Amino acid sequence: MKENKSLSKINFIIIGVALICIVLGFALTYGESSGLKFNPDVFSFRRITFGPMLALAGFVIMIFGIMHKKKEK
């Protein structure tokens, strides 16, 4: 009897990579608050562009990891 699993090993690997991308993306956007004085680091490429794009890519990879079907032989 063939066991019908909804998610295979490759799905869990893809989901793990997606989780790493999401956590890393949010970690890259983290930084010190500007407080009362102006801090130009708030507008750095890492915090306003690269971090959010990496997190967004992680969410897209997560959807792909959940929807991916193993090819039948």
C-alpha positions in Angstrom: 0.0 0.0 0.0 1.4 3.4 -1.0 1.5 6.0 1.6 0.1 9.4 0.5 1.9 12.2 2.3 0.8 15.7 1.7 4.4 17.2 2.1 7.5 15.4 1.2 11.1 15.8 2.3 11.9 18.3 -0.5 8.9 20.4 0.6 10.3 20.7 4.1 13.7 21.6 2.8 12.2 24.4 0.7 10.1 25.6 3.6 13.2 25.6 5.8 15.1 27.8 3.3 12.1 30.1 3.1 12.0 30.5 6.9 15.8 31.3 6.9 15.2 34.0 4.2 12.3 35.5 6.1 14.1 35.7 9.4 17.3 37.0 7.8 15.3 39.6 5.9 13.7 40.9 9.0 17.0 40.8 10.9 18.6 43.0 8.1 15.9 45.6 8.6 16.6 45.8 12.3 18.7 48.7 13.6 18.9 51.4 16.3 16.1 53.8 16.4 16.9 57.3 15.3 15.7 58.9 18.6 15.7 62.7 18.7 18.7 63.2 16.4 18.9 62.5 12.7 20.5 59.2 11.9 21.2 58.6 8.1 21.6 54.9 8.7 17.8 54.7 8.8 17.8 55.2 5.0 20.5 52.6 4.2 20.1 50.2 1.3 20.3 47.2 3.7 17.4 48.4 5.9 14.9 49.8 3.3 15.6 47.7 0.2 17.6 44.5 0.7 16.0 43.3 3.9 12.4 43.7 2.8 13.1 42.2 -0.6 14.8 39.2 1.0 11.8 38.7 3.3 9.4 39.0 0.4 11.4 36.4 -1.5 11.2 34.1 1.5 7.4 34.4 1.5 7.3 33.6 -2.2 9.6 30.6 -1.7 7.3 29.5 1.2 4.3 29.4 -1.1 6.3 27.5 -3.7 7.5 25.0 -1.0 4.0 24.3 0.1 2.6 24.0 -3.4 5.4 21.9 -4.9 4.4 18.4 -5.9 6.8 15.5 -6.3 7.1 14.3 -9.9 5.6 10.8 -10.3 7.8 8.2 -12.2 
